[in-house]
Amino acid sequence: MNKAILAAATLVLLAGCATKPEEIGRAPDLSPVAANLGMQNNPQFNGYPARPSKASYSLWDQRSTNFFKDPRAATPGDVLTVIISINDRANLDNKTDRERVSKGIYGAGGSFATSSSTGAGAGGDMDASVNTHSDSKSKGKGTIERSEDIRLQVAAIVTDTLPNGNMIIRGSQEVRVNNELRVLNVAGVVRPRDISGNNTISYDKIAEARISYGGRGRLSEIQQPPYGQQILDQVSPF
């Protein structure tokens, strides 16, 4: 019985580990290339014709880049560069002061015949009144000071085109330094007209933009509190 309890407790502790068991003692693994693009299930990437081969004894090679061709991304599979330059600052200071005072007197008077034991003679007056008083006060103060400065560039690939010509892009970049893996993801919808002549686009021109910059590894695990403490913080009423 004790062995079963010990085994169950061990499994629970391992399930709460942020690090995979196979990554203990070594750096986290990088994701496979194009793992987040869904190229296997996307019909846009299937059935592409093979690149034309060079004909024998021909001076023209269709595989070479056309000098007059627009270099900007236009079809699924093309690549463009997303420039991320975020410099946001916000300062918020809110104060709330609430006070409520309420008083009330409720009474009923009249002549009633009472017994001598009450201390009032027959036909004496009896006045019954109830006094109420309530006082409520609340004060609140909140201050938010935020500063973010992110400057990055990441290459994204066109994964699909919409009926109106807009394109869905998705890009990912992973950099591993020692035992920490930094991950940058970007996705959204872009208009072909917003892509510059050098095949770049600014992040503020991306509709439905999804930009994330984080990572995983030993440093990230130490920075966040343990899972047990996070669960207690959620369920604790105090």
N, C-alpha and C positions, 0 to 999 in steps of 0.2 A: 504493500500500500504506500509506504513512504517513498519507494522508488518511483511509483507512478506519479505521485505528487511532484517529486523532484524533476522528473522528465517533463511534465506539463509546464512547470514553472520555467524550465530552460527553454522550451519552445516559445513561450510567451515573450521571454526576454529577447530571443533571437528574432522574433517577428517584429519587435519594436526597434531593431537596429536600423540606423540610417544607411549603414554601409552593407553592401552585399557580402555574404560570407566569403565568396571567392576573391573579394577585393581587399580583405583584411591583410595588412602588412605590405601592400603594394599600391601603386598609383591607380586611379580609376581608368577604365578602358574608354577609348574614344568610340563614338557611334559609327556605324558603317556609313560609307558615302551614299548620299541620296536616300537615306533611310526615312527621312521625313517628307519626302516628295510624293510618295505613293505612285511612283512611276509604273509599278507592275499592274496596278488596278486602274490606271488612267488611260482611257482609249486614245487620248491625244498623243501619247508616247508610243503607241503600238501601230504597227503597219507603216512605219516610215520607210519610204523608198531608200534604197542604198545610194550612197553618193556616186555620181557618175564617174566612171573610170575614163582615163585618158585614152583617146583613140590612137591607134598606131599611126605613126608618121604624120601626126597632127601638131600644128604649132599652137593651137588653142587648148588650154587646159581648163575645163569647167570647175575643177576642184580649187583653183586659185581664187583669191579674193578679187571681186570686181572693184575697179578703182572708182566707178561711179555709183556703186551700190550704197544705200543708206546703212551705216553701221549700227543704227539703233535697233534694240530688241523689238521684234514684231510678232514672232510666232512662238508657239510652245517649244521649249528646249533652248531658246536664246537666253543669253546671260546679260545682265546689266548690273551696274554698281549703285548701291544705295548709300548715300552720304547721311550719316546721323550726327547732328550737332544740336544737342539739347542743352540749354542753359536757362533753367527755370528757377525762379526764386519767389517765395510766398511768405508773407508775414500776416498772421491773423491774430487778433486779440479781442476776445468776446467776454463781456461781463454781464451778469444777470443778478438783479436784486429784487426779490419779491417779498411782500409783507401783506398779511391779511388779518384784520381784527374784526371780530363779530361778537356783539352782546345782545342778549334778549331777556325779557322778563315776561313770563306767562303766569297769570293769576286767575283765580275764581273766588269771588266773595259772595256772602249771603247770610241769612239768618237761619240757623239750624238749632233744633232742640238737642242739647247734649246732656249727658249725664254728669253728675257731680264729680265723678272720678276724673273728668277731663279738666276740671279746674274752671269751667265756664258754666254760668247759670243757664237755666232753661231759656231758650229764646235768644241766647247770646250770639254775637257775631263771630264767625270763623272765616279767616282769610287764608286761602291756600295759594301760594305763588311759587314759581320755579324760576330760578335765575340761570341763565346760560352764558358762557363766555368761552370764546375760542381765539387763539392767537397762533398764527402760522407764519413762519419766516423761512426763506431759503435764499442762499447766495451761491452763485456759481461764477467761475472764472476759468477761461481756457486760452491758452497761447500756443500757436503753431508757428514754427519758424523752419522753413525748408529751403534747401539749396541743392540743386542738382546740376552737374556739368558732365555731360557725356559726349565725347567726340570719337566717332568710329566710322569705318567704312567696311561694308560687307557686300560680297557679290551674291546676287539673287538670280534665280532661274524662273522663266515664265512657265507656269504649270498649266494654264488654261486661258482661253480667250472668251469673253462674253459676247452676246449677240450684237451689242453696240460698238464693239471694237476694243473696249477696255480689257486689260490683261490682269490676271491674278498671278502674283509673284510670291515666291517663298525662298528664303535663304537661311543658311545656318553656318556658323563658324565655331569651331572648338579649338581652344589653345590649352595645352597642358604644360604647366610649369611645376616641376617637382611632383608633389602629390596633390595638387589642386588643379581642377579642370574648369576653365572659364568657358561659358557657353553664351553665344549671341544668336538670337533668333529674330527674324523679321519676316513679316507677311502682310499682304494687303492687296488693294486694287489700284492700278495706275492707269492713267490715260496716255496714249502714245504721244500726244502733243506736249506732255510735261517732261518727257525724256529729252535731255539736252543733246547737242550734237556729238559730244564725246561719250554718249551712252551712259550717262549718270542721271540720277534723280534724287532730289532732296526728300528727307523723310516726311516733311510737312506737306508734300504733294501726294502722299499715299493715303487713299481713303480706306477706312476700316483697318487702320494700321495696328499691327500687333508686334510690339517691340519688347523683347525681354533680354536682360543682361544679368547673368548670375553664374552659378557654378555649383559644383559639388566636389567634395574631397575632405581632407582632414580639417582644414581651416573652417569650412562651412559647418562641419559637424560640431566644432567646439563653440562657434558663435551662437548657435541656437540652443535653448534649454532642452533638457532631456524630454522624451515623450511622456514619461510619467508626470513630470511637473506641468507640462502643457495640458494634460487631461485634468489634473487637479485644478488648474486655473480656470478651466471651462465649467466645471461642475461645482466649484466651491462658491457658496453664496456670500462669503465674507471677503 
